[in-house]
Amino acid sequence: MKNLLVIALISINYNLLYSQGCCSGGSGSPIAGGAASGVLLKNQMEVSASYQYVRSHLFKTNNNRDTTSILNDTISSDYLFLRTDYGITEKLTMSLGLGYFIDKSLVNKNESYSSYGISDLIIFPRYNIFNWKRDNHRTEITLGLGVKFPLGSHTDSSLILSSPLFGDVYAFNPPTVQLTTGSTDAMFYSFFYRTYPKRKFRVFANTLYIKKSFNSQDLKFGDYVSVSLFAGKSLPKNFGITGQLKYEHIGEIGVAEGVNLIDYNIEEASTGSNKIMFVPQISYSKNSFNYFATADIPLYEDLNGSQIAIQNQFTLGVIYRFMLKEQDIGGVLK
């Protein structure tokens, strides 16, 4: 059946195959939300929701040569990320996150694909290993170790041929419109934070490494690495601004022996990338709520083969933080 599928696909349209394969690059981070986070106070809880908007018909190939006019593809997604954190102790915070695609689409002149539904569940505890307070500054270092579990489908397919000779022939949809990679992945996180309360200024940094595993199709999407540096300033009337400089690396896709990537609408040469982005953020706080908005602005993109490039990517979110229990400090409830 595999050979029959490949022959049918190639005979229908080679350009169709190429256009699908070119946008099949590895998956990025499943986390969308605020700038960065350490640990909460004991018995403190944080609930957050963020919406990420992505639209692009900009493709690049061979080190940033624009191929928009050649491919005429548009990729889009509307993504919700819900997260709840709880401070188990002063040093340990447990986090649960859930991703949901309102819509995830690929459209061009030949065909269109669309999907929606739950993506991944993330269990992500964080532990504070260093906390140093002085009159004019505070320094914090936190480490995290988590797991991402796929809940959505990664094997959606579409009918591409129906004939008396072959019957119905289906092909897997491109990975860009699958709800998840289908793999259970390990996540490693570090967070450094230093604040100057009197100046209402803060600097911080975080790193995130996602170690991908093989999914049920014997595909291994490239490992994900990000390193971010931040500087933030509190403004009058509860506003704040933060600037983020972010480096992001996505590794090339891997397969088990005997697996042919063309069966999965993937062009191996068009996977893997390195990017540097500037991400400005504006926030507003009131009554334990924090509202924020960010935009991803590409400064450098090195994409293997032909892949989608960043064009429009925005995130809106809200965070609500509160105490579940009163703190008991020295026998006095606070």
Stockholm file with secondary structure:
# STOCKHOLM 1.0

chainA/1-334         MKNLLVIALISINYNLLYSQGCCSGGSGSPIAGGAASGVLLKNQMEVSASYQYVRSHLFKTNNNRDTTSILNDTISSDYLFLRTDYGITEKLTMSLGLGYFIDKSLVNKNESYSSYGISDLIIFPRYNIFNWKRDNHRTEITLGLGVKFPLGSHTDSSLILSSPLFGDVYAFNPPTVQLTTGSTDAMFYSFFYRTYPKRKFRVFANTLYIKKSFNSQDLKFGDYVSVSLFAGKSLPKNFGITGQLKYEHIGEIGVAEGVNLIDYNIEEASTGSNKIMFVPQISYSKNSFNYFATADIPLYEDLNGSQIAIQNQFTLGVIYRFMLKEQDIGGVLK
#=GR chainA/1-334 SS CHHHHHHHHHHHCHHHHHHHHHTCCCCCCSCCSSSCCCCCCTTEEEEEEEEEEEEECCEEETTTEECHHHHCCEEEEEEEEEEEEEESSSSEEEEEEEEEEEEEEEECSSCEEEEEEEEEEEECCEEEEEEEECSSCEEEEEEEEEEEEECSCSCCEEEEEEETTTEEEEEECCGGGSSCCCCCEEEEEEEEEEEEGGGTEEEEEEEEEEECCCCTTSEECCCEEEEEEEEEEECGGGEEEEEEEEEEEECCCEECTTCCGGGGTCCGGGCCEEEEEEEEEEEEEETTEEEEEEECEEEEEEESSEEECCCEEEEEEEEEEEESSCCEETTEEC
#=GC SS_cons         CHHHHHHHHHHHCHHHHHHHHHTCCCCCCSCCSSSCCCCCCTTEEEEEEEEEEEEECCEEETTTEECHHHHCCEEEEEEEEEEEEEESSSSEEEEEEEEEEEEEEEECSSCEEEEEEEEEEEECCEEEEEEEECSSCEEEEEEEEEEEEECSCSCCEEEEEEETTTEEEEEECCGGGSSCCCCCEEEEEEEEEEEEGGGTEEEEEEEEEEECCCCTTSEECCCEEEEEEEEEEECGGGEEEEEEEEEEEECCCEECTTCCGGGGTCCGGGCCEEEEEEEEEEEEEETTEEEEEEECEEEEEEESSEEECCCEEEEEEEEEEEESSCCEETTEEC
//
